[in-house]
């Protein structure tokens, strides 16, 4: 007989992916704990965008409504804590938390998202989430037709510049050091009349979180009302790598098309396992992976009864 205290699924991380997974699993009558300390990466932002029926909602209100809906399913519980160690294997993992709690679970779902490495550009932290953003699909509409500065370089820049041009053609590129471009690529910016500066950034001047200008080490000043930049990211928790999950070169958890990692019984969804960092994409991945986990749990129980 299985331990009645044994969870079906421990969800580590309580963002859109983890919450939607909890909703699907709760409706499937699975015993679930969502372990999350409540320190989401998007806490610095004011609004969530691109999520049908929730466009413009604050991240905190999004989570409040989600938990309120999930609370209709009594098999799901929320644990305001941080998972710090995991041992065991498929069928019985043991999770220890920062506050000394212990949970046992048949399956694990990592929805830990990503976290920013320290922002190296002076003044960027003061405007991040207010007038400096990372995703034009999330925040491009609010900055449409405005004079912007794009901070990135190399391959990422060659992808990002044409993308941002759909929201505004009034932007300047500051690569904050060598641009890592070819002569042909630089000519492309000239043809499109996009200023390109490779001098390091001295600091970003702002007022009440709104950027005013970017000042370069060579004395150049670039007036602007918004910034898009590429952050340096790492997985939101070291635990996946600690238990042996494969990690991509850009820091995400490697999963197959069903959200399975290389460790049996361990899954991942959302930003932690994707480069498409949007709330609606994360929620979708969480829902799909939850359905996969539920199917596996039901198949295993069916086999034991046969």
C-alpha positions, -999 to 999 in steps of 0.1 A, spaced: 0 0 0 13 35 -9 21 59 19 -9 83 22 15 111 30 33 105 -3 26 133 -28 18 125 -64 37 155 -77 59 181 -60 60 212 -81 90 233 -73 83 269 -84 51 289 -83 51 310 -115 26 306 -144 40 272 -154 38 257 -119 4 273 -111 -12 260 -143 3 226 -137 -12 226 -102 -46 235 -117 -45 206 -142 -32 181 -116 -57 193 -90 -86 187 -114 -71 153 -121 -74 145 -84 -37 142 -78 -21 151 -44 2 181 -52 24 206 -33 36 238 -49 68 247 -31 76 284 -38 91 312 -17 72 339 -36 102 357 -51 94 357 -88 117 372 -114 89 394 -129 83 410 -95 102 440 -108 76 445 -136 43 463 -133 22 444 -157 18 410 -174 10 412 -211 0 389 -240 -20 366 -217 -56 364 -229 -81 377 -203 -53 389 -181 -35 415 -203 -21 443 -181 -26 425 -148 1 429 -122 23 398 -115 11 397 -78 -26 399 -88 -21 372 -114 -7 349 -87 -35 358 -63 -62 350 -87 -45 318 -98 -42 305 -62 -78 314 -55 -89 293 -84 -66 264 -75 -79 264 -39 -111 249 -53 -92 216 -56 -84 203 -21 -57 180 -32 -34 209 -40 -15 227 -12 9 257 -13 41 257 7 58 291 12 93 278 13 124 270 -8 134 235 -18 171 231 -10 179 194 -15 164 163 -32 173 127 -29 156 95 -40 144 83 -74 113 79 -95 84 68 -73 98 83 -41 118 115 -41 125 133 -8 126 171 -8 140 191 21 132 228 24 150 258 37 127 259 67 133 223 76 102 207 61 103 173 44 82 161 15 81 128 -3 67 127 -39 64 102 -67 72 128 -94 90 161 -96 81 191 -117 107 219 -119 90 252 -128 117 273 -112 120 298 -141 152 318 -147 169 345 -126 190 374 -137 227 376 -130 237 409 -114 231 438 -138 266 451 -147 255 483 -164 254 512 -138 219 526 -135 202 497 -152 188 482 -120 170 515 -113 150 513 -145 146 476 -149 109 467 -151 99 504 -153 114 517 -185 140 489 -193 127 455 -204 138 423 -220 108 412 -241 92 434 -268 62 411 -270 56 418 -234 64 456 -233 69 468 -269 34 482 -273 39 506 -244 71 519 -259 58 520 -295 72 549 -317 94 561 -289 132 567 -290 148 536 -275 182 521 -268 189 485 -275 217 470 -254 230 437 -269 256 426 -294 266 399 -320 241 372 -330 215 383 -305 216 419 -320 211 406 -355 179 389 -343 167 417 -321 171 447 -343 147 436 -370 123 424 -343 122 457 -324 117 477 -357 81 465 -357 74 487 -327 96 516 -334 122 528 -360 136 553 -336 162 532 -318 199 533 -312 221 503 -305 247 504 -277 267 472 -276 286 482 -244 319 471 -258 330 453 -291 299 448 -312 309 413 -324 295 420 -358 309 415 -393 315 444 -417 285 432 -437 263 433 -406 274 468 -397 265 479 -432 230 466 -426 226 490 -397 238 518 -419 213 510 -446 185 510 -420 198 543 -405 203 528 -371 231 544 -350 255 518 -336 279 526 -307 304 502 -293 318 524 -266 313 509 -231 283 524 -212 293 547 -183 259 548 -168 221 551 -174 206 584 -162 170 582 -151 143 599 -130 118 579 -109 126 547 -129 122 564 -163 154 564 -184 165 598 -198 197 591 -215 225 565 -218 260 580 -213 289 562 -229 326 562 -218 336 582 -249 313 610 -239 285 602 -263 250 607 -248 220 589 -262 186 604 -252 158 578 -249 126 570 -231 131 532 -230 156 504 -231 155 468 -243 184 446 -232 195 410 -231 200 398 -195 224 371 -184 202 344 -170 207 312 -150 182 286 -140 161 298 -110 174 269 -88 206 248 -88 186 217 -78 179 204 -113 216 203 -121 224 190 -86 203 158 -91 218 153 -126 194 171 -150 211 180 -182 215 218 -188 217 236 -221 246 260 -229 223 289 -222 213 276 -188 179 259 -194 169 224 -183 170 199 -212 136 183 -218 120 163 -245 87 171 -263 68 159 -232 86 179 -206 107 150 -194 143 155 -183 170 128 -185 161 118 -149 132 93 -147 103 109 -129 116 144 -132 100 170 -155 104 207 -162 83 234 -178 81 271 -183 110 295 -186 134 270 -169 130 247 -199 125 271 -228 138 303 -245 103 316 -250 100 336 -218 63 347 -219 38 341 -191 12 325 -215 39 302 -230 50 291 -196 14 284 -184 8 264 -216 39 243 -210 29 238 -174 -6 225 -184 7 202 -210 35 187 -189 10 182 -160 -12 162 -183 18 140 -193 27 135 -156 -9 126 -148 -10 101 -176 21 84 -164 8 82 -128 -24 67 -140 -7 42 -162 16 31 -134 -14 27 -110 -32 7 -137 -3 -16 -141 0 -23 -104 -37 -32 -102 -35 -55 -132 
